[in-house]
Amino acid sequence: DLGSELFVKRGTSHELTDVGRELHKFIQTLEDMSSEFKKQVDETSNAVAGTVRYALPPSCLFSPHFPMLLEKRRKHEELELKVELIPSDDVLKLVENRTFDFGFVTEEVAHPALKYQVFCEEEYILVSSNRSTLEGLSSDTLLQQRYIHYPGMGHYFNLWRQHFYPECAKITDRSLYHSGDINTIDGAIKMVTGALGISVFPRHCVQEQLDTGRLYEAPSCGKPPLLNPIHIVQCTKPEQPKRVNTVINWFFDMHPEYADQRAAQNSSL
């Protein structure tokens, strides 16, 4: 329609022409205007209605946060929730391409199109159904163990190893022998409880098994608990509609102790 080339091929990549760059600016202007208009319309309505789409790692369902959210949702019948359980790495991709409005991640990866706000912290522990296995654990015996793998376990293990065995810098999740591999965290918990191997989990996921003596946690060796921040990630632009911000704020209200940290993160954007 413009009668001009928008991009030219440069080797294996493509480069915008001058006309292409002007069209890109024009599209961005239209998107900003559309976003601002939607925001103004949204703010004129008191109703929280429509669909809110978010993604989170499966371990989050073991926490009390999801039932607390559903309780708040009951007061807004016109609000629909679309929730998907996927590994943390995939959450970033789907939020970036706007498949989801926001998501929960266990790791903050710098990206110009994404912003992070701390939601809470979770503790990671190594557990086994055999207490003696953990009592004999050392930097020399880490690689002699049989591990149960599931989506996200690699990241948890790497954090755990760095915290409790920093001297074993060359040992990562790729170094481990997996005696079991399953695609769900609840299945992995059953495998460990059934003595097929050991694994690293968020504490809240296995607290019931610890309380009943079906699982045991590795000794801390005098070190503090391994706490990792969980972030809510969303796109920096455009501005979120009221319904999305409302749901995000419901989550933030569950952990007001991080309000100052979130304010600092917002001021740095």
Secondary structure, DSSP 8 states (H G I E B T S, - for coil): --SS-SEEEETTEEEE-HHHHHHHHHHHHHHHHHHHHHHHHHHT-----EEEEEEE-GGGGGSTHHHHHHHHHTT-TTEEEEEEE--HHHHHHHHHTTSSSEEEESS----TTEEEEEEEEEEEEEEES-HHHHHT--TTTGGGSEEEE-TTHHHHHHHHHHHH-TT-TT--GGG-EEEEE-S-HHHHHHHHHTTS-BEEEEHHHHHHHHHTTS-EE---TT----EEEEEEEEESSS---HHHHHHHHHHHHH-GGGHHHHHHHHHH-
